Amino acid sequence: MKNFDLVIAGGGMTGAMLAQVLLSQHPSLQLAIVEQTAETVSSAATAMSSGSAVLASAPINSFDSRSIALAAGSVELLQHWGLWSEISANACAIKQIQVSDRGHFGKTYLNAAEFNRQSLGQVLEIEWLGALLYPKLAKFSAQGRLHWFRPDRIQSLQTTPEQQILQLQSGVEITAKLLIICEGGDSPTRQLAGMALTQQPYSQAALISNVGLAETHQHIAFERFTADGPIALLPLTKQRYSLVWTLPPQQAQQILQLPDEQFLQQLQQAFGYRAGVFQKVGQRQLYPLTLKYSAEPSKHRVLLCGNSLHNLHPIAGQGFNLALRDIAAITGLISTQLTSEKPADVGCYAVTRAYQQLRQPDISQVIQFTDALVRLFSNNSRLMALGRSLGLTALMSCPELKTKFANQSMGLSPILRQQQQLESLLPSGNPASTNPP
Ligand SMILES: Cc1cc2nc3c(=O)[nH]c(=O)nc-3n(C[C@H](O)[C@H](O)[C@H](O)COP(=O)(O)OP(=O)(O)OC[C@H]3O[C@@H](n4cnc5c(N)ncnc54)[C@H](O)[C@@H]3O)c2cc1C
């Protein structure tokens, strides 16, 4: 039986980032990742291998062809973790966001300059993130500080006061002082741990692709609400746009299969000409959309993180941003624990309880914000349309409201907020720290 301080279930975007941050900050930690997919080389990694990067073995289903909008607060975190300078080479700044309702008068613009910022956020193709993280993790494996169990899955959990005993499908048995579940929205291990899950299907699917325009994008992002669902365009490097087109599932299936020319025509018709003329479209993918979240972020020696804790509608581009804040909370709590308790128990009750207290308010707020946007902008009633138009106009004309909306979208100052809270939640030598609940 192998014993680890931390076991991460799921080595996708969240699990890999969490492992990278923890291992780069704490040389003494022994960490394992259990990932269901075998090693694969992503296309971005292949592209990079002609340059300086080496093999990257990203799980293909997490680091797929999507792009993500990183809020300004997430960029702060990545800078703090020493990753931003490398990521920024493949990221594209958002300098303006235009929010509008097709066929109605309401619209609002958010400009980075109004908030004294260089940008409101950055857009990154997630394949690049995999291509950056996996070679870094390979170095920790070579040093014997990170052990991959892959392809493998957790088959059963046995909870004792001091640890979680994990039986893997391969027959291997390992132990963890703390198990962190990063298996995405459909996590089987979350179920094994008996952690509650709330699900709410949206009857919508997100069709994603990269599109090329005749004009330059000038770093403008668009969120356009249409009768069938919202369309987001995020500026990418090389003057491309990342498209997230939300549609009723059947319609999305039909549009997915259209020849390129017809696809571009339909998109132009649905979006209008605000961004210019759509000329090219890349590979397309479809994601069914369901809100899934657990009101219970932690249990005895178990934490949920990333999509396993909150699987959101992509309308506001908040999912991975929220995951980065989960990671910030976990790394902050573990750092405090490692410095204040000798020998440190990284999975003790004080840590799991503090995680719950740190993360619950932020997650609830983002779920409410995102869900309200989906409901408000997926409703075709005339009254709702009028309300939306008035709301967007109010946002345009009321600086206070606009700042509040922008701050929510930018996810600002997570480091500052969390560091202040950590002090009070994890007092050193907390007598409760070694006791299970
Ligand atoms: C269309 C779309 C657009 C989006 N846009 C944005 C955006 O602009 N900004 C933003 O912040 N977020 C965005 N998101 C959300 C973002 O993609 C997610 O937050 C992110 O993918 C979560 O990563 P994760 O690692 O938690 O989960 P996943 O990506 O689902 O990864 C889970 C990992 O766990 C592994 N796994 C699963 N089950 C097991 C098991 N039983 N055993 C072992 N391993 C297992 C999987 O193989 C995978 O590697 C978007 C999402 C979608 C669908």
The ligand as an SDF file (V2000), in Angstrom:
LIG
                    3D

 53 58  0  0  0  0  0  0  0  0999 V2000
  -18.5400   25.4570  -24.0180 C   0  0  0  0  0  0  0  0  0  0  0  0
  -17.8400   25.8000  -22.7400 C   0  0  0  0  0  0  0  0  0  0  0  0
  -17.2100   27.0350  -22.6210 C   0  0  0  0  0  0  0  0  0  0  0  0
  -16.5750   27.3780  -21.4180 C   0  0  0  0  0  0  0  0  0  0  0  0
  -16.0110   28.6200  -21.3100 N   0  0  0  0  0  0  0  0  0  0  0  0
  -15.4290   28.9830  -20.1490 C   0  0  0  0  0  0  0  0  0  0  0  0
  -14.8530   30.2880  -19.9920 C   0  0  0  0  0  0  0  0  0  0  0  0
  -14.8490   31.1080  -20.9030 O   0  0  0  0  0  0  0  0  0  0  0  0
  -14.2830   30.6110  -18.7870 N   0  0  0  0  0  0  0  0  0  0  0  0
  -14.2770   29.7270  -17.7470 C   0  0  0  0  0  0  0  0  0  0  0  0
  -13.7610   30.0740  -16.6690 O   0  0  0  0  0  0  0  0  0  0  0  0
  -14.8070   28.4910  -17.8640 N   0  0  0  0  0  0  0  0  0  0  0  0
  -15.3790   28.0980  -19.0340 C   0  0  0  0  0  0  0  0  0  0  0  0
  -15.9100   26.8440  -19.1560 N   0  0  0  0  0  0  0  0  0  0  0  0
  -15.8140   25.9130  -18.0070 C   0  0  0  0  0  0  0  0  0  0  0  0
  -14.4980   25.1240  -18.0010 C   0  0  0  0  0  0  0  0  0  0  0  0
  -14.3300   24.4660  -19.2140 O   0  0  0  0  0  0  0  0  0  0  0  0
  -14.5360   24.1480  -16.8250 C   0  0  0  0  0  0  0  0  0  0  0  0
  -14.6110   24.9010  -15.6500 O   0  0  0  0  0  0  0  0  0  0  0  0
  -13.3140   23.2430  -16.7740 C   0  0  0  0  0  0  0  0  0  0  0  0
  -13.2670   22.4130  -17.9020 O   0  0  0  0  0  0  0  0  0  0  0  0
  -13.3610   22.3760  -15.5260 C   0  0  0  0  0  0  0  0  0  0  0  0
  -12.2650   21.4920  -15.5130 O   0  0  0  0  0  0  0  0  0  0  0  0
  -12.2630   20.2270  -14.5350 P   0  0  0  0  0  0  0  0  0  0  0  0
  -10.8650   19.7120  -14.5850 O   0  0  0  0  0  0  0  0  0  0  0  0
  -12.8440   20.6040  -13.2210 O   0  0  0  0  0  0  0  0  0  0  0  0
  -13.2570   19.1850  -15.1950 O   0  0  0  0  0  0  0  0  0  0  0  0
  -13.0580   18.3620  -16.5570 P   0  0  0  0  0  0  0  0  0  0  0  0
  -12.5170   19.2500  -17.6080 O   0  0  0  0  0  0  0  0  0  0  0  0
  -14.3640   17.6870  -16.7980 O   0  0  0  0  0  0  0  0  0  0  0  0
  -11.9360   17.2750  -16.2260 O   0  0  0  0  0  0  0  0  0  0  0  0
  -12.1800   16.1690  -15.4070 C   0  0  0  0  0  0  0  0  0  0  0  0
  -10.9860   15.2210  -15.4690 C   0  0  0  0  0  0  0  0  0  0  0  0
  -11.2350   14.1180  -14.6110 O   0  0  0  0  0  0  0  0  0  0  0  0
  -11.0920   12.9000  -15.3340 C   0  0  0  0  0  0  0  0  0  0  0  0
  -12.0370   11.9310  -14.7520 N   0  0  0  0  0  0  0  0  0  0  0  0
  -13.3890   11.9290  -14.8070 C   0  0  0  0  0  0  0  0  0  0  0  0
  -13.8920   10.8820  -14.1330 N   0  0  0  0  0  0  0  0  0  0  0  0
  -12.8430   10.2100  -13.6190 C   0  0  0  0  0  0  0  0  0  0  0  0
  -12.7070    9.0480  -12.8100 C   0  0  0  0  0  0  0  0  0  0  0  0
  -13.7720    8.3620  -12.3810 N   0  0  0  0  0  0  0  0  0  0  0  0
  -11.4650    8.6460  -12.4580 N   0  0  0  0  0  0  0  0  0  0  0  0
  -10.3730    9.3120  -12.8910 C   0  0  0  0  0  0  0  0  0  0  0  0
  -10.4340   10.4160  -13.6670 N   0  0  0  0  0  0  0  0  0  0  0  0
  -11.6540   10.8720  -14.0090 C   0  0  0  0  0  0  0  0  0  0  0  0
  -11.3650   13.2490  -16.7860 C   0  0  0  0  0  0  0  0  0  0  0  0
  -10.7610   12.3200  -17.6610 O   0  0  0  0  0  0  0  0  0  0  0  0
  -10.7520   14.6400  -16.8720 C   0  0  0  0  0  0  0  0  0  0  0  0
   -9.3760   14.5600  -17.1110 O   0  0  0  0  0  0  0  0  0  0  0  0
  -16.5600   26.4730  -20.3360 C   0  0  0  0  0  0  0  0  0  0  0  0
  -17.1780   25.2210  -20.4680 C   0  0  0  0  0  0  0  0  0  0  0  0
  -17.8060   24.8870  -21.6530 C   0  0  0  0  0  0  0  0  0  0  0  0
  -18.4820   23.5440  -21.7640 C   0  0  0  0  0  0  0  0  0  0  0  0
  1  2  1  0
  2  3  1  0
  2 52  2  0
  3  4  2  0
  4  5  1  0
  4 50  1  0
  5  6  2  0
  6  7  1  0
  6 13  1  0
  7  8  2  0
  7  9  1  0
  9 10  1  0
 10 11  2  0
 10 12  1  0
 12 13  2  0
 13 14  1  0
 14 15  1  0
 14 50  1  0
 15 16  1  0
 16 17  1  0
 16 18  1  0
 18 19  1  0
 18 20  1  0
 20 21  1  0
 20 22  1  0
 22 23  1  0
 23 24  1  0
 24 25  2  0
 24 26  1  0
 24 27  1  0
 27 28  1  0
 28 29  2  0
 28 30  1  0
 28 31  1  0
 31 32  1  0
 32 33  1  0
 33 34  1  0
 33 48  1  0
 34 35  1  0
 35 36  1  0
 35 46  1  0
 36 37  1  0
 36 45  1  0
 37 38  2  0
 38 39  1  0
 39 40  1  0
 39 45  2  0
 40 41  1  0
 40 42  2  0
 42 43  1  0
 43 44  2  0
 44 45  1  0
 46 47  1  0
 46 48  1  0
 48 49  1  0
 50 51  2  0
 51 52  1  0
 52 53  1  0
M  END
$$$$
